[in-house]
Amino acid sequence: MSGTSLDGLDISLIKSDGIKKITSSYNITYKYSQQIKDDISFLIKKINKNQSFNFSSIEEKINDIFLQKIKLYLKKFNIKKSEIDIIGLHGQTILHKPKKNISIQIGCGKFLAKALKIPVVSNFRNADIKKGGQGAPLVPIFHKAIFERKKISTAIINIGGISNITWIGSNNKIYSTDIGPGNVLIDQFCMTYYNIPFDRNGKLAKKGKINKSIVSEWMNLPFVKKKLPKSFDNYTFKIENYITKAKKVDKNILANLTMYSAKLIADISKYFPQTDRWIICGGGALNKQMMKNLKSLLLNVEPSEKYGWDSKFIESQAFAYLAIRKLKKLPSTFKSTTGTSKPVVCGELFSPIKK
């Protein structure tokens, strides 16, 4: 799992029946080198500006990184390839425009299946988009499997670059949608003005003062009122559209951006007025200021760790789970999660080529 983040590759091992029985172990992140981050950023900018670009050389690098890190992972945890039934590969998102029927992730399932002699499921978003869905979020069916409780309604908020919600009703109903910027604007500001990738633990935002009028102005942007379900990628939101000029020492802006992400999440609660608990996962769960803001806006907010699931690895575990569902021909997206016209079995299965 690498998704829209440029941090690196998350790898998790799960054992599951593809329905309710799930155990997880051996979670790890392998960081990208700065050169790879720069290469991917360059590619994303070209693609999102509709500039033609042959990205095969960058994809070859990504394929090799994925292959080497999977091998390293298996060696580190003493796992035999014969013990792995299926690999779920999300890949690195470089473009996501469901209205144009496009979602591109680099990282080739066919290449990895051949190289590792293990079946691989990838291209998870395209089948959903072809059926009229947003192609995101795809994780709600996994959220439902691990967090559903009888007679308790639960909202699971994943705060990655983009934040999204999975809502599970006490009557087993499920609904999901993207919300808006989670970490993306915070990270862009940190990189632009501090030359650091993110605000670790929210320490910089904690030192700033929130300007409520600025946050309120941002809350009136058109995407906030966009009809649900909706989806975005990190490149929908650009810091220059929010901050035209800033001083490097202005931590107030980070305070505003962090509160803004929290307010967007709290705002979505109006669609789910009877929610018993809010479970936070993703990188945003590690931002103490973000969590403080959320607890000031919502009741019963807790990180997923309280329920035994590492917030950093729920998405990598989820795509392993989706790969199992593909293998068992079980649907992973639904009208209530992505807006698809009918339940969709997600992913494309690549079998090893035997000589």
Secondary structure, 3 states (H helix, E strand, C coil): CCECCCCEEEEEEEEECCCCCEEEEEEEEEECCHHHHHHHHHHHHHHHCCCCCCCHHHHHHHHHHHHHHHHHHHHHCCCCHHHCCCEECCCEEEEEEHHHCEEEEECCHHHHHHHHCCCEEECCCHHHHHCCCCCCCCCHHHHHHHHCECCECEEEEEECCEEEEEEECCCCCEEEEEEEECCHHHHHHHHHHCCCCCCHHHHHHHCCCCCHHHHHHHCCCHHHHCCCCCCCCHHHCCHHHCCCCCCCCCHHHHHHHHHHHHHHHHHHHHHCCCCCEEEEECHHHHCHHHHHHHHHHCCCEEEHHHHCCCCCCHHHHHHHHHHHHHHCCCCCECHHHHCCCCCECCCEEECCCCC
